Amino acid sequence: MNTTDHQIVLGTMDFGTRVAPDRAFAVLDSFVAGGGVWLDTANCYSFWADPSGVGGASERVIGAWLKARPGARDRVRIATKVRQNPLVPHSWPQSAEGLSARAVRTGLEESLKRLGVEHVDLLWAHAEDRTVPLEETVGAFGELVAKGVALRVGAANHAAWRVERARSLAREQGVAPWTALQLRHSLVQPRPLTPVAESGHRMLTAEDLDLARSESLTVWSYSSLLWGSYVRADKPLPDTYDHPGTTRVLAVLDDVAAELSVTRNQVVLAWLMRQGIDPIVGAGRAEQIEEALAARRVRLADEHLARFTGAR
């Protein structure tokens, strides 16, 4: 699989909170100038960093950028998510909106207003909600596709069996099924069976990739560059990554980056794309997204992949 078959997705989680609007505009401009297409946001971004205690800041910044850039909507595709936005400020997960039909419809309706668009190109269920019958959630997502306000739908942080069950229910209901998966994945991996510290994160598994390849589902990865830990001494990897496999993989990473005269981050992104995955990359400065986009030109040979596999 060629790296060029896949693409870098711009993660906009921090826009409007940790990344000021003017810097966000610069990143968006650089991303589009470099041929980037997909923007990934969520209605809950970033309630934990916003004094208001609710999400919406990221979508509002994207909406303001689209308004200030005539024609930009035709050049980008927008993905957003429903499920996690607090309905009561500073009350999460207690008041998280969930995936009832009403929550899904209302969530997207409010996202469209913030974004200032008539539809999103991809709507994600941000996480599972097992308090709601899956049939109800599937029907609600299918209804939004039928209305044209979401062109495609996907599942983030869902177990593979739940995705396949939802797809079966969609067929029974005659509605659009989930056709995309979003999960956490990167080159280095936590210790097996060790929970990650970040609440709500679900790691990509071999079973997820098996399902995606069998059913021709799109796969996006988040936390692709592990918050800068590959390249920044001030951002060490979390303790869950402290094991011999990490040390060996990082040594191979250094060797491959030196051989190809590219950065560690670019090798990681190229490795993900060779797995058939579209990596999401968050950026707070234009030069960061420029570096990430350049990873599309990095060519990893089968021999490189074998060295990473052997290091695990």
N, C-alpha and C positions, 0 to 999 in steps of 0.2 A: 504494500500500500504506500503510495507516494505522499510525502508531507503536503504537497500542494493540493491534494484532494480535500484537505481539511483547513480550518481557518481559526484565527485568533478571535475570540469574543471579548469585547470590552466590558469589564465588570465595573458598575457605577455605584456600588454600595455606599461609598463614602461621600458621594457628591451632595453638597448642601449641608454636610455636617463636618467631617474632618477635612474635606476638600472644598475650599471656598468656590463659589460659582465662577469667578473669573478663571481660576485654575482649571476647573472642570471644563469650561468652554475651550480652553487651550488644548486640553487632552482630547476632547471630542473632535476639534478641528484637525488635530494631528492624525488621529485615528482615521478619519474619513479621507484626508489627503494621502494617507498611506495605503488606501484601498480597503480599509476595514469596513465591515458591513453590519455585524450584529452587535447590539447594545443589550446588556442584561441588567435588569433592575428588579425591584419588588415593591409592593405597596407598603411593606413594613420597614424599608430602608430609610434611615437607620434609627429606629425608635430608641435604641439603647444609648445613642450618642447625641440625641436631640433633646434640648431642654423641654420641649413640648411633651415628651414621653410617648409620642406616636410617630409612625412612619409617614412617608410622603415626600420628604425633602429631595430624595434622588429623582423621583419622577417629576417634581416641579422644576428642578434644574434642567432636566432633559427637555421638558416642555418649553422652558424659556429659551433654550438654545435653538430648538426647532423654530420657534417664532422669530428669533433673531437671524436665522439663516434660511431665507427663502429657497425652496427647492431641496433642502436637506432631507426632508421626509422621504423623498423619492430615492435617496441614496443610502438610507439605513433601514435596517429591520429591527424592530423593537420587541424584546421579550420581557414580560413582567410576571409577577407571581402573586397569588392570593393564598391565604391560610394563617399567616402569623401576625398580622397587624393588630396591636392592642385596641380594643374598642373602648377601654378605659385607660386614660394616660397613666404611665408608670405601673401598669398592672399586666405583667406578662410572666408566665403563660396563662394566668387565670382568665384573662379576658381576650385571649387570642381569638380571632374571628372564626376559625374553623372552616370546614368544607361543606356546610349545608348548602342546599340550592340557593337559598336567600343570600348567604354569605358570599358565595361565589359570584352571583349576579351583581350584588352591591359592590363587592370588592373591585370587580373589573370596571363597573360604571364610574366609580370614583377615580380609578387609575386613568381612565380615558380623559376625564376632566383635567386632571393634573398634567397629563402629558399633552393635552390639547390636540388629540388625534381621534380619528373615527374608528380605528381598529388597532389592535396589536397583532404582530405577525406570529407570536407564539405566547400562549398563556400557560404558565406552570402551576400545578398544585404544589405548594412550597414544601409540604410535609404531609404525612398521613394524618387523618382524623378518624380514628376508629369509633368515635361516638356517633358518627353519621353512617347510615347504610351506604355501601360503595355504589349501589345502584343509583342513589340520589345524586351523589357527586358526579358520577359518570354522565348522568342525564343532564345535569346543569352545564357541564363543560361542553357536551354535544350541542346543547341548545345555543350556546354562545357562538359556536362555529356556524351553526345553521343561520344565525342572525347576521353573520359576517363581521362581528365585532372582535372575534379572535380567528385568525386564519388557520392556526394549528394549536394543538394542546399537548402538554407533556407532564411528566411526573418527576418531581425532585424529591430526593430523600425517601423514596419508597422501596420496600422490599420487592424483589423481582416477581415473586408469586402474586403480589397484590397488583402489580402492573399488568401481568398477563390475565389475571381474573378480571380486571377492569376492562381490558381490551375485549375479552369474551362478552362481558355485559354490554359493551358498546355495540358489538355485532348483533346481540339479541334485541337491543333497543333501536337499531338502525341509525345510530348517531356516530359522529366522528370519534375515533379512539385516540388515546394517547399514543403519540408516535415519536416521543423523545424522552430521554432519561437525563437527569442531572444529579451527579453524585460527587463526593470528594475523592480526588485522586491526584497522586504525584509520583515522581520517580522513587523517592525514598518512602518507606512505609513504617507505620508504628509497629511495635511488638505485637505479634499475633495475640488475639483474645484480650488485648488491653483496650479499655474504652478510651476514646479521645476526650479531651477536657471540654471541647466546645459543644454546648448543648444543641441538640437537633441535627448535628452533622451525621451523615451516613456515608460510610466508605464504599467505594466501588469494589465489587467482587468479580471473580471470574464468572460467576453465574449471571451477573448483570450484563457482562460483555457477550456471553453466550446467547442470552435472550436477544440482545440488540442485533447481533450478527444474524441470528436465525430469522428475525422478524423485520430486518432492515430499519431498525430504529436509530435515530440520531442520538449520540452520546456527548454531553458536555461535562467537563470536569471543573469543579471550583476548588479554591485553595491550591491552585495548580503550582504556584511558586512558593507556597508555605510562608506567606507574609514577608518575603524577602530573606528568609533564613538561608537560602543557598548562597547569597552573596554579601550579606551584612553581618559583621561580627557582633553588632549590638542587638541582633535578633536571633539568638541561638534557637536551634530546633527544640521543641517541647520535649520533656523527659520521656514521653512515650516512644520517642524515636531513638532513644539511647540504647542501641544494641549493636552487635558486631556487623550485622548486615548493612546498617547505615554507614559505618566506617568504610566498608569495602566498596559499596556503591559510590560513595562520595570520592573515593580514590579513583575509580574508573571515570567518574564524571570529570574530574580534573584532567585526566589523561586525554579524554575525548575532546574536551573543550580546547586544550592546547594543540592537539593534532589538527583540528578544524579551524583554529584561530577565531573562535567565537566565545561567547560568555557561557558561564554555567547555566544561567536562566534560558538561554537560547537552545542549549542542548536538551534541557528538560522539556521545553515546549515542543521541540522537534520530536522527541521520544514519545510524548503524548499523542501527537498527530500521527505518528507511525503506528500507534495502537488503534487508530480509527476514532480518535477522540478530538473534539474541539475544545481546547482549553480556554477557560475564562481567566482574564488577566485584569486585575484591578490596578489602576494607575492614578497617581496624584500629580504627575508632571509629564509634559509632552515627551521628554526624552525617554521615559520609561516605556511608553507605548510604542515609540519608534523602535526601541531595542527589541520589544516583543514581536512586532510585525516582521522584523528582519529574520526571525526564526523560521519563517515560511521558506526561506531560501537555504536553510541548513539541510544537508543531505546525510542522513545516518545510514550507513551500510548495514547489511544483515550481521556482519561481524561485530559492529558496535552493539547492536541489540543483544547478541549472544554474550558479549562481555558483561553487560548489565545483568542479564539473567543469571549468569554464572556467579556474579558477586553476591547475590542474595543469600 
